[in-house]
Amino acid sequence: MADAQANLERVQAQAGQARSDQNRNRALSTAGLIAGSALEQGGSTQKVADATVRSAAVALERAKQNLSFTSIYAPIDGVVVERNVNLGQTVAASLSAPQLFLIANDLSRMQILALVGESDIVRIRQEQAVTFTVQAMPGQKFSGSVQQVRLQSTTADNVVNYTVVVTLENPGGKLLPGMTARVDFLVKSAENVLRAPNAALRYKPSDDVLARFGTKEASPKEGPATGGTPAAGAGAGVGSARTRRAEGGASGSGRGTLYTLDPKEKLQAVRVKTGVTDGLFTEVEGKGVTEGMKVIDGLVAASSTPAAAAANPMGGQQQQGGRGRPGGGF
């Protein structure tokens, strides 16, 4: 830039000299002391000098602009996440500008780019509630909402996925950029309902159990759940839940059978109507389904002690190396 500045000053001096010579020629031409051609030549010299001054001024502005490019300023205020250059390193930019720093605008508000398969993407919508966990803090759950569902798909291992942008608040700064998150989308929910373990809905008694305890069929007529409140788990110690949410689940809207023991220790089949599920529990309703009701959800190994076998109503009968147990409740 100093060279451009010196060149401008030089041509400005030459232009000033040409202007003085031309003024002198006009005075001599008026007195008839010089020829007219000399006056015309002096005018031409002055115009060339003025044009040279303008050209030098443009070159000086270009030099100033190039000098300003040597100072790099961040386009936003934020936190430097990644630095790709060091002090004194030469940065070559050809057709594209190189990335010098990666800056996070505001770490108190972050995004998750979640990959959702094509079979589930139809159930994702904007403003949908989301819960997620990260590997660094497995015991904590975080919440967010769906901001955008991108239409551009990607294929990996013959699986078509879509990118879903999830926004979340991070006021404490616990979540850091680059963390791996497992996201659950709330696609359907049910409140103040009864729920039963999925294992209890899948349980089928063996022929030996049916022969020993018999089967008492419940009335197929179905009605609302008792009191409309969710039943607490009995036997398995599952606590009551005032609000049941199906995270990542779907609506079963089918029918199932639960097995329990009546007061006479007879095996009783209870027909139920199933609703939404979260993969572990399923919404159920039906006649005879009450809060705290014990249901059989699997088999446990038979005890070798007579006292333990006598204490269990299904002791002495084994199915596939085990016995039925009244397990998780509603």
N, C-alpha and C positions, 0 to 999 in steps of 0.2 A: 504493500500500500504506500510506503514511503516513496518508492520509485514513481508511482502514478502521481503522487502529490507534487514531486519535483518536476515532472514533465509538464503538469498543468501550469505551474508557475513560470516555466521557461516559455511556453507558447503564449501565455498571457503577456509576458514582456515583449515578445516579438510582435504580438498584435498591437500593443501600445506604441511601439516604434513605427509600425506601418501606419497607424492612425495619425501620428504626428507628421510623418513625411507627407501624407496625403493632404493634411491641412496646409502645410507649407506650399505644396504644389498648387493648391487652389489660389493662394495669395499671389504666387508668381504668375499663374496663368491669367489672373485678372489684370495684372500689370503688363502682360504681354511679353514676359521675359522667358517663358518656356513654351515648347510646342504643345499642342493639344494631345498628341499621342502619349507624351510623358504623364499628363494628368490621368489619362485612361489607364495606363499601366499601374500607376500608384493606387487607383481605386480597386483594380483587380487584386493587387497584393494585399490590400486591407481586408477584402472579403475572404481571401484564402486564410489569412491569419485568424479572423474571427471564427471560421469553420474549424480550424485546428484547435482553438480554445474549447469549442463545444465538444469536440471529439475527446479531448483530454479530460474534460469534466465527466463524460460518460464512463471513461475508463477508470477514473477515480471512484465513482459510485459502485462500479462492478467489483473493484478491489475491496471496498468496504463491505460489500455484501458477502464476498467470499471469506473475508476475515470473520464475519459474524457466524458463518457456518462452522467455524472451528470450536465454538462454544455450544454444547448440547444441553438443552433444558428438558426436563420431564414435562410431558403434556398435562399431567394431573398430579395432585398431591396424594401421596400414598406411602406404602412400605415396599422397599426393594426386596423382592423375593429371590431373584437370581441375577448374578452379575457375570457377563460373558467376556469382559475385557478387563485388562489391568492398566495401571498408570504407566504411560510411556509406550504402550503397544500401538502399532500401526494398524489402522482400520481402513480396509480397502472397500469402497462401495462402487460397484459397476452399474448394473441395471436395477438392483434392488438395494434398499438401505439395510445394513446389517443390524441385528438385534444386539444392543449393548446391555440393556437391563430389562428385567421383567418386573413390573411394578403392580402391586395389588392396591386397588383404589381404596377399599374400606374392608378390613377384615372382620368388622362387626356384622357384616351382612355378606353371606356367601352363597354359592350355587353348587348343586350336585348335578352332574351329567350322568343320568341313569340310563342303562340299556334295558329296554323292555322288548320281549319277544312279540312276534306278530300275532300270536294267539291271545295275548293279553292286552295289546295296545288299544283295542276297541273299548276297553273299560276304563281307560285313563282320560281324564278331562281336566280342563283348567280349574284352578282354585281347589283341587281335590286335596284332602288332608293326607299327609304322609308322615310316617315314623321311620326312623332309621337308627342303626347302630354303627359304630366304627370299631376296628380291631384294637385300636389303642385304648379304648374305654369300653370293654365288652359289657360291663354291668350297668351302663347308662343308656337311656333312650332319648333321642332328640326328635323334634317335630319340625315340620315344614309344610309347604304347599306347592302344588304344581303350577309353574308359571307358563310353560310352553311345551307343546308336543311338536317336535320337528318332523317334517314329512320325509326328509331324506333318510333312506334306509341304508344299513350296512349289513353285509353278509360275512359271517365268520363260522367256519366248520359247517357250512350248509344251513345255518340258522340265521334267519332274517331278524334284525333288531332295529328298533327305533330309539332315538335319543330323546329323553324327557328331561327338561330343565326344572329342577326343584330349587326353590329359594328358601332360605332359612336365616334366622337371626343367630348371631354368635357374639353376644355382648361380652361374655367373659373371656373370649379368645381361646377357648379350649380346643376348638376345631382348627386345624391347620390345612393350608393348601396341599393337595396331593394325597390326602388320606383316602383309604378305601372304605366305602360305606355300603352297607346292605340295607336296601330300601324296601319298606312294606307300604303298599298303597291301600288306603281304606276305600274299598269299592262298594261295600254295603254294610249296614249296621242295624242292630235291633236292640231296643231298650226294654227293660223290665220283662224279660222272658226267662223261661226255664232252659237250661242247657244240660246236655249229657255228654260224657266222654265218647269220642268216636270208637274207642275200643269196645265200649259196651254195646254200641249199635252193630259192631261187627261180630260179636260173640255168638256162637252157635253151640248149644249143648250136644254132647255126644249121645249115642244110643244108650250107653251104660247109665249116664246121668238121667236120661229120660225114663229109663226103666226103673231106676231106684226111687226117684223123686216124683215122677209123673209130670204132666204138664197141664196147667190150668190156663185155658185161653181166656184172655180178657175180652170185654165187649169191643167189637170193632168200631162202635160209635165213638166219635172223637168230640171233645169239647175244649174249652179254653183252659189254660193252665191255672192252677189253684191260686186265687188271689191276684194273679197277674204279676207276681214277684218272682225273681229268679231264685231257683232252689240252690241251697248250699250243698257242697259235697259232703257225703256221709260215707264213712268207711275208709275212703282214701284221704280225707282231711282237706278236701278242696273248699276254699272259702266261698262265701256268697259274693255275687257280683251284681251291683245295681245297674250297671250298664255293660252290655255285651256288644263287642265290636268284632266284625269279621274283617281282619286285616289280611288282604291278599286272598281272602276266601271267596266263595261264591254261594249262591242260593241253591240249596239242595232241592227244596220244594218236592220232596218225595215222601215215602213211608218207610218205616223201620220197625224193628221189634226189640224191646228191652226185656231182659230176664231178671226176675227177682224172686225172693222166697216169701211166701205168705206166712201168717202166724202159725200155721200147721206145718211149716217147713216143706211145703210143696212148691215145686218150681212153677212159676207163673210167668206167662208171656204177656207183655203189655204192648199193644199196638200204638204207635205214635206217628205223628206227622212231623217231618223234619223241615228245618228252614235253613237259615244261613249258617255257615261254618267257617272256622278259622284254621282248620286242619287238625286241631286238638279237641275242640268241643263243637257241638252242633245244637242249634235251637230245636227244641222238641215241645210238642203239646199233644195232649190226648187225655181221655177219660182215665182216671186213676193215677195220673202222674202228679205227684205232690212234692213239695219242697222237702229236702232231707231224705227222700226215698233212696234206699240202698239198691244198687243194681250190680249185676255180675259183669265184669269187664275183662276177665281173663282167668288163667289158671296159675296156681302156685303149687310148688312141690309138697307132697303129703308129708306130715311130720312123722317121725319114727317113734315118738312117745305117745302112749295111750291117752294120757291126759290132754295133750294138745289135740289129738284126733277127736276126742270126745267133745272138746270145747267148740270145735268147728262143725256147723250143721251139715257140711258136705264131706266130712272126714270119712275115710274108708272107701270112698269111690275115687278112682283115679281115671283121668283121661289124658292120654299121651304123656304119662309120667307125672301127672299133677292132678289137682282137684280144683273145682270151681271155687271162686272166692267172691263174696260181695265186695266189689271194688268201688271205683270212683262213682260218685253220685252226680246229681244234677247241679 
